[in-house]
Amino acid sequence: MIESISLSSIATYSASKPEKITDLKSINFIYGANGAGKTTISRLIGKPAISAESNISWLRNTPVPAMVYNNDFITANFTGSTEFQGVFTLGKAEQAEIDRLQKLKEDKKNHEQLRTKSIILLNGEDG
């Protein structure tokens, strides 16, 4: 569990006015106005190495995997469907499969066109 978060010299948090978040629980919701630093906090939790001057203090100095749901997570994991309005898929691996399926559909269309042209040529018809 995270005991506290110290922010300094990272994004909107300056070295001259560092911030410290304390009294955290096992599950925390961070909310605020745009530009308040929510994403910066979540990025630091997800990757503490992004700032040498900011840190995360863990209970008993034992870091545990943190689950961070922010815009970075949404961008990396949710993909809008071009075929179905309002439908989203979840997962990076699934996006690769969607891209592969689209490529296979294009290949199929090209092969069907080539087949049609070949049949026309074999039958001696003008194309």
C-alpha positions in Angstrom: 0.0 0.0 0.0 1.2 3.5 -0.7 1.7 5.6 2.4 2.5 8.9 0.8 3.5 10.5 -2.5 6.0 13.4 -2.7 6.0 15.5 -5.8 8.7 17.9 -6.8 10.2 19.1 -10.2 7.7 17.1 -12.2 5.1 18.6 -14.6 3.1 21.2 -12.6 4.8 20.5 -9.3 7.8 22.7 -8.8 10.9 22.3 -6.7 10.2 25.5 -4.9 6.8 24.3 -3.7 6.8 20.5 -3.4 3.6 18.7 -2.6 3.1 15.7 -0.3 0.0 13.5 -0.3 -0.5 11.5 2.9 -3.3 9.5 4.7 -3.8 7.3 1.7 -5.9 4.1 1.8 -5.6 0.8 0.0 -7.8 2.2 -2.8 -7.7 5.9 -3.6 -9.6 8.1 -6.1 -7.7 11.2 -7.3 -9.9 13.9 -8.8 -9.7 17.5 -9.6 -9.8 20.2 -12.3 -8.0 19.9 -15.6 -4.3 20.8 -15.2 -4.3 20.1 -11.5 -1.8 17.2 -11.7 -3.9 14.1 -11.6 -2.2 12.5 -14.6 1.2 13.4 -13.2 0.4 11.6 -10.0 -0.9 8.5 -11.8 2.1 8.4 -14.0 4.4 8.6 -11.0 2.5 5.7 -9.3 2.7 3.6 -12.5 6.4 4.4 -13.2 8.1 5.9 -10.1 11.4 6.2 -12.1 10.1 9.0 -14.2 11.1 11.6 -11.6 14.3 11.5 -9.5 13.0 14.2 -7.2 9.5 12.8 -6.5 8.9 9.5 -4.7 6.3 7.0 -3.6 6.6 5.8 0.0 5.3 2.2 0.5 4.1 0.6 3.6 7.0 -1.4 5.1 9.1 -0.3 2.1 7.4 -3.0 0.1 6.2 -1.8 -3.3 3.3 -3.7 -4.8 2.0 -3.6 -8.4 -0.2 -0.5 -8.8 -3.2 -0.5 -11.1 -3.5 3.0 -12.6 -6.6 3.9 -14.7 -5.8 7.1 -16.6 -5.8 8.5 -20.1 -2.5 6.6 -20.8 -4.3 3.3 -19.9 -7.3 4.2 -22.1 -5.1 5.1 -25.1 -3.1 1.9 -24.8 -6.0 -0.4 -24.1 -9.2 0.8 -25.7 -9.7 0.9 -29.4 -12.7 2.2 -31.2 -14.2 0.0 -33.9 -14.5 1.5 -37.4 -17.1 -1.2 -38.3 -19.4 -0.7 -35.4 -20.1 2.8 -33.9 -19.8 2.9 -30.1 -18.1 -0.5 -29.9 -14.7 -0.6 -28.2 -12.2 -3.4 -27.7 -10.0 -3.8 -24.7 -6.3 -4.8 -24.9 -3.2 -4.1 -26.8 -3.1 -7.7 -28.1 -6.6 -7.4 -29.5 -5.7 -4.3 -31.5 -2.9 -6.3 -33.2 -5.5 -9.0 -34.1 -7.9 -6.4 -35.4 -5.2 -4.9 -37.6 -4.2 -8.4 -38.8 -7.9 -9.2 -39.6 -8.2 -5.9 -41.6 -5.0 -6.8 -43.6 -6.4 -10.3 -44.3 -9.7 -8.8 -45.5 -7.8 -6.5 -47.9 -5.7 -9.5 -49.1 -8.9 -11.5 -49.7 -10.4 -8.7 -51.7 -7.3 -8.4 -53.9 -7.2 -12.2 -54.5 -10.9 -12.1 -55.4 -10.3 -9.4 -58.0 -7.3 -11.3 -59.4 -9.4 -14.4 -59.6 -12.2 -12.6 -61.5 -9.7 -11.1 -64.0 -8.1 -14.6 -64.4 -11.4 -16.2 -65.2 -12.2 -13.5 -67.7 -8.9 -14.1 -69.4 -9.3 -17.9 -69.4 -12.7 -17.6 -71.0 -11.4 -15.3 -73.7 -13.7 -12.5 -72.7 -12.7 -8.8 -73.1 -12.0 -7.1 -69.8 
